[in-house]
Each structure stands twice: as structure tokens, then as C-alpha cells.
């Protein structure tokens, strides 16, 4: 519960970045003060300044909008593809199941880093393109888990009863099976959000993430590595925010798994 509350605060603060810049700080994430490069943390500039004298706290708040949006977007793409394919593979079985399993195994065998580099040469990195690429490379585990649950759920009596009463396959999947795998979907979605945030940080390290001057926690961390000894706070604060956000998401997802698992109910 505490992790969920902290994550909600992170989201609210990030969404309020324009209001904080306008009404609280009085300057934006791109406001420079070239007389104060790499300024140390001090009252009024609690996180210090970067190499261009930009307030680091304001930039981290604005960067949170990008990093958190990336996590949710990656999860949306991965869950849409994975749940759809896993639902069809588990319900229909047979040749369709074999075909989807073959596609899943093929995608698992692809070197993700190589695909990212190749895609970056064809499509300029942006939030939308990165979310589509990272989500398109991360749906396989979702599909496998959903397929496994659907294989068990489709044999339940209420599914057989719906089939006998003449319900179509689409209605059975959407009205009777999907709601009963929703607990798994919610939990896996949490892990996918965390994976999206970490993936953006990782691709930023090789220069394929969100491009400056737009800030994300990943590229702020990467761009500050050359100042790790002279201005360690430039590395410390983005790293802390990435760590806290991912840890909170994992704890919330793990708690939801325990709460929604029917085997834990007495």
C-alpha cells in the first residue's frame, strides 16, 4: 500500500510539472543559467543544476512525465499484443496455437538490442516509436502466461454451458474467459510498466532513447555519467527516481498477485 501511494505521488507530481514550473518555481526545464554550471544542491535549487545551469529538480519532474508515459505505453502495446494472441492460442488450440507458439518462439530468439539498433536507423527515436518497438519485443511472456491460464479456464463448466447455449466464440472469449484471466493481466501489466521504464533507461545508454533536449530519467542519467566524480548528484537523483519508481511498481504488482490469486483465499 505504501508503494502504491508513493507511485501515485510520483505520477501526480510528474503530471503537475507545468503547474509546478509556472506557479512554484517560476521557470521551466529549459531555463538556463550559464553562470552556475553544475551548481551544487542548495536552498532554492534543492537538486542543484546541470552543466547548463538548468534546475535539476524541475528537469527530473518533467522527465518523469516522459519515463512514466513510456512505461505505460510499453505496457499497453505489450499487453494488447500478448493478451490477444494468448487468448486466441489458448482458446482455439490446434494449428492456430502451433502458429502463434512458433511466432512467439521466433520473437523470443531475436536479439532485442540488435533489433533496437536496426529500428533506430529507420525510425527517429521518439516516445511513440520506442514504445511500439519495446512493446513489440516484450509481449511474448504475456502471451505465454495468458495462453496457459486460458487452456485451463476454457474447460470450466460455465464455459461449456455458454457454448451449449449457443454463445459465439467471440462472446465466450470476451465475456466468460477474459474476465477470469484479468487478475493475471493486471499483475503482468505492472511488471511491463517497470520493464518499459528500465528499457528506456537502457536504450538511452547507447544513444537510442529519448533525445535531448527533451528529458527522461534515462537520458538524464546517461548524460551525467561524465560528471560522476565532479558532480555526483547529477547521477544520483535520476538513479534514485528510476529505482523508487520501479521498486514501487514491482511491490504493487506483487501485492496484487497475492491479493487476486484465488489459491490464497480461505
C-alpha positions as CSV (number, residue, x, y, z in Angstrom):
1,X,0.0,0.0,0.0
2,X,2.9,2.4,0.8
3,X,4.5,1.5,-2.5
4,X,1.2,2.3,-4.3
5,X,0.9,5.6,-2.5
6,X,4.4,6.6,-3.4
7,X,4.0,5.7,-7.0
8,X,0.7,7.7,-7.2
9,X,2.6,10.7,-5.7
10,X,5.3,10.3,-8.4
11,X,2.6,10.2,-11.1
12,X,0.7,13.2,-9.7
13,X,3.9,15.3,-9.4
14,X,5.0,14.4,-12.9
15,X,1.6,15.3,-14.3
16,X,1.7,18.6,-12.4
17,X,5.1,19.6,-13.9
18,X,3.7,22.6,-15.9
19,X,1.9,23.9,-12.9
20,X,5.0,23.5,-10.7
21,X,7.2,25.2,-13.2
22,X,4.7,28.1,-13.7
23,X,3.4,28.7,-10.2
24,X,6.0,27.3,-7.8
25,X,9.4,27.5,-9.4
26,X,8.8,30.3,-11.9
27,X,11.0,28.7,-14.6
28,X,10.9,25.8,-16.9
29,X,13.1,22.7,-17.6
30,X,14.9,24.5,-20.4
31,X,15.7,27.8,-18.4
32,X,19.5,28.1,-18.4
33,X,21.8,30.0,-16.1
34,X,25.3,29.7,-17.7
35,X,26.9,31.4,-14.7
36,X,26.0,28.3,-12.5
37,X,27.1,25.2,-14.4
38,X,26.9,22.0,-12.3
39,X,25.7,24.0,-9.3
40,X,25.6,22.1,-6.0
41,X,22.3,21.4,-4.3
42,X,21.2,24.4,-2.2
43,X,18.0,26.1,-0.9
44,X,16.0,27.2,-3.9
45,X,17.7,24.6,-6.1
46,X,17.4,21.5,-4.0
47,X,18.8,19.1,-6.6
48,X,21.4,21.5,-7.9
49,X,21.9,22.3,-11.6
50,X,23.2,20.5,-14.6
51,X,26.0,21.5,-17.0
52,X,23.9,24.3,-18.5
53,X,22.7,25.7,-15.2
54,X,19.2,24.3,-15.6
55,X,17.4,23.4,-12.3
56,X,17.8,19.7,-11.9
57,X,14.7,19.2,-9.7
58,X,12.4,20.8,-12.4
59,X,14.0,18.7,-15.1
60,X,13.5,15.5,-13.1
61,X,9.9,16.3,-12.6
62,X,9.4,17.0,-16.3
63,X,11.5,13.9,-17.1
64,X,9.1,11.8,-15.0
65,X,6.3,12.6,-17.5
66,X,8.3,11.0,-20.3
67,X,9.6,8.0,-18.4
68,X,6.3,7.1,-16.8
69,X,4.5,7.6,-20.1
70,X,7.0,5.3,-21.7
71,X,6.3,2.6,-19.1
72,X,2.6,2.8,-19.5
73,X,2.8,2.9,-23.3
74,X,5.1,-0.1,-23.5
75,X,2.8,-2.0,-21.2
76,X,-0.2,-1.1,-23.4
77,X,1.5,-2.3,-26.5
78,X,2.8,-5.5,-25.0
79,X,-0.5,-6.3,-23.2
80,X,-2.6,-5.7,-26.3
81,X,-0.5,-8.0,-28.5
82,X,0.2,-10.6,-25.8
83,X,-3.3,-10.9,-24.4
84,X,-4.9,-11.1,-27.9
85,X,-2.5,-13.8,-29.1
86,X,-2.5,-15.7,-25.9
87,X,-6.3,-15.7,-25.7
88,X,-6.7,-17.0,-29.3
89,X,-3.9,-19.6,-28.9
90,X,-5.3,-21.0,-25.7
91,X,-9.0,-21.0,-26.8
92,X,-8.7,-22.3,-30.3
93,X,-5.7,-24.6,-29.9
94,X,-4.7,-26.8,-32.8
95,X,-2.9,-25.2,-35.8
96,X,-3.6,-21.7,-34.7
97,X,-2.0,-22.4,-31.3
98,X,1.0,-24.0,-33.1
99,X,1.4,-21.0,-35.4
100,X,1.2,-18.4,-32.5
101,X,3.6,-20.5,-30.5
102,X,6.1,-20.6,-33.4
103,X,5.8,-16.8,-33.8
104,X,6.3,-16.3,-30.0
105,X,9.4,-18.5,-30.0
106,X,10.8,-16.7,-33.1
107,X,10.4,-13.3,-31.3
108,X,12.0,-14.7,-28.2
109,X,15.0,-15.8,-30.2
110,X,15.5,-12.3,-31.7
111,X,18.4,-10.2,-30.2
112,X,16.4,-7.3,-28.8
113,X,19.4,-4.9,-28.8
114,X,20.2,-5.6,-32.4
115,X,16.5,-5.0,-33.4
116,X,16.5,-1.7,-31.5
117,X,19.6,-0.5,-33.2
118,X,18.2,-1.5,-36.6
119,X,14.9,0.2,-35.9
120,X,16.6,3.3,-34.7
121,X,18.3,3.6,-38.1
122,X,15.0,3.5,-39.8
123,X,12.7,5.5,-37.4
124,X,13.9,8.5,-35.4
125,X,13.6,7.7,-31.7
126,X,10.5,9.2,-30.0
127,X,8.2,8.2,-27.2
128,X,5.7,6.6,-29.7
129,X,8.3,4.8,-31.8
130,X,10.2,3.5,-28.8
131,X,7.0,2.3,-27.1
132,X,6.0,0.4,-30.2
133,X,9.4,-1.2,-30.6
134,X,10.0,-2.1,-27.0
135,X,6.4,-3.2,-26.5
136,X,6.6,-5.2,-29.8
137,X,9.6,-7.0,-28.4
138,X,8.1,-7.7,-25.0
139,X,4.7,-9.3,-25.5
140,X,5.9,-13.0,-25.6
141,X,5.9,-13.7,-21.9
142,X,2.4,-12.1,-21.6
143,X,1.1,-14.4,-24.4
144,X,2.6,-17.5,-22.9
145,X,1.1,-16.8,-19.4
146,X,-2.4,-15.9,-20.8
147,X,-2.4,-19.0,-23.0
148,X,-1.6,-21.2,-20.0
149,X,-4.5,-19.8,-18.0
150,X,-6.9,-19.9,-20.9
151,X,-6.2,-23.6,-21.5
152,X,-7.4,-24.3,-18.0
153,X,-10.3,-21.8,-17.9
154,X,-11.9,-22.9,-21.2
155,X,-12.7,-26.3,-19.7
156,X,-14.7,-24.9,-16.8
157,X,-18.4,-25.7,-16.6
158,X,-19.6,-22.2,-17.1
159,X,-17.7,-22.0,-20.4
160,X,-19.2,-25.3,-21.6
161,X,-22.6,-24.1,-20.6
162,X,-22.2,-20.9,-22.6
163,X,-21.1,-23.0,-25.6
164,X,-24.1,-25.3,-25.3
165,X,-26.5,-22.3,-25.1
166,X,-25.2,-21.1,-28.5
167,X,-22.8,-18.3,-27.5
168,X,-20.3,-17.4,-30.2
169,X,-16.6,-17.9,-29.7
170,X,-16.0,-14.2,-29.6
171,X,-18.6,-13.8,-26.8
172,X,-17.2,-16.7,-24.8
173,X,-13.7,-15.3,-25.0
174,X,-14.6,-11.7,-24.2
175,X,-17.5,-12.3,-21.6
176,X,-16.5,-15.5,-19.9
177,X,-12.8,-16.2,-20.3
178,X,-11.1,-12.8,-20.4
179,X,-12.7,-11.5,-17.1
180,X,-11.4,-14.7,-15.4
181,X,-7.8,-14.0,-16.6
182,X,-8.0,-10.3,-15.8
183,X,-6.2,-10.8,-12.4
184,X,-3.2,-12.2,-14.3
185,X,-3.4,-9.4,-16.9
186,X,-3.4,-6.7,-14.2
187,X,-0.3,-8.2,-12.4
188,X,1.7,-8.7,-15.6
189,X,0.8,-5.2,-16.7
190,X,2.5,-3.8,-13.6
191,X,5.7,-5.7,-14.4
192,X,5.5,-4.5,-18.1
193,X,5.3,-0.9,-16.9
194,X,8.5,-1.3,-14.8
195,X,10.2,-3.1,-17.7
196,X,9.3,-0.2,-20.1
197,X,10.9,2.4,-17.7
198,X,14.1,0.2,-17.4
199,X,14.2,-0.4,-21.2
200,X,14.0,3.3,-21.9
201,X,16.9,3.9,-19.5
202,X,18.9,1.1,-21.2
203,X,18.4,2.3,-24.7
204,X,19.3,5.8,-23.6
205,X,22.7,4.5,-22.6
206,X,23.5,3.6,-26.2
207,X,22.0,6.8,-27.5
208,X,18.8,5.3,-28.9
209,X,16.4,6.6,-26.2
210,X,14.5,9.9,-25.9
211,X,16.8,12.5,-27.4
212,X,17.9,15.7,-25.6
213,X,16.9,18.4,-25.0
214,X,13.7,16.5,-24.1
215,X,14.4,15.0,-20.7
216,X,13.7,11.5,-19.4
217,X,15.2,9.8,-16.3
218,X,17.1,7.5,-18.6
219,X,18.9,10.1,-20.7
220,X,19.5,12.4,-17.7
221,X,21.3,9.5,-16.1
222,X,23.3,8.7,-19.2
223,X,24.2,12.3,-20.0
224,X,25.5,12.9,-16.5
225,X,27.8,9.9,-16.3
226,X,30.8,12.0,-17.3
227,X,30.3,14.1,-14.2
228,X,30.0,11.2,-11.8
229,X,33.1,12.3,-9.9
230,X,32.9,16.1,-10.1
231,X,29.1,16.4,-9.7
232,X,27.8,13.0,-8.4
233,X,24.3,14.4,-7.7
234,X,23.7,14.6,-11.4
235,X,23.9,10.7,-11.5
236,X,22.4,10.2,-8.0
237,X,19.0,11.8,-8.4
238,X,17.8,10.3,-11.7
239,X,19.0,6.9,-10.5
240,X,17.0,7.3,-7.3
241,X,13.8,8.2,-9.1
242,X,14.2,5.2,-11.5
243,X,14.9,2.9,-8.6
244,X,12.0,4.1,-6.5
245,X,9.5,4.0,-9.4
246,X,10.5,0.5,-10.5
247,X,10.6,-0.8,-6.9
248,X,7.1,0.6,-6.2
249,X,5.7,-0.9,-9.3
250,X,7.2,-4.3,-8.5
251,X,5.8,-4.2,-4.9
252,X,2.4,-3.2,-6.1
253,X,2.3,-5.9,-8.8
254,X,3.5,-8.5,-6.3
255,X,0.8,-7.4,-3.8
256,X,-1.9,-7.6,-6.4
257,X,-0.7,-11.1,-7.4
258,X,-1.2,-12.2,-3.8
259,X,-4.5,-10.4,-3.4
260,X,-6.0,-11.6,-6.7
261,X,-4.7,-15.2,-6.6
262,X,-7.7,-17.4,-5.6
263,X,-5.4,-20.0,-4.2
264,X,-4.6,-17.6,-1.4
265,X,-8.2,-17.2,-0.3
266,X,-9.6,-19.3,2.6
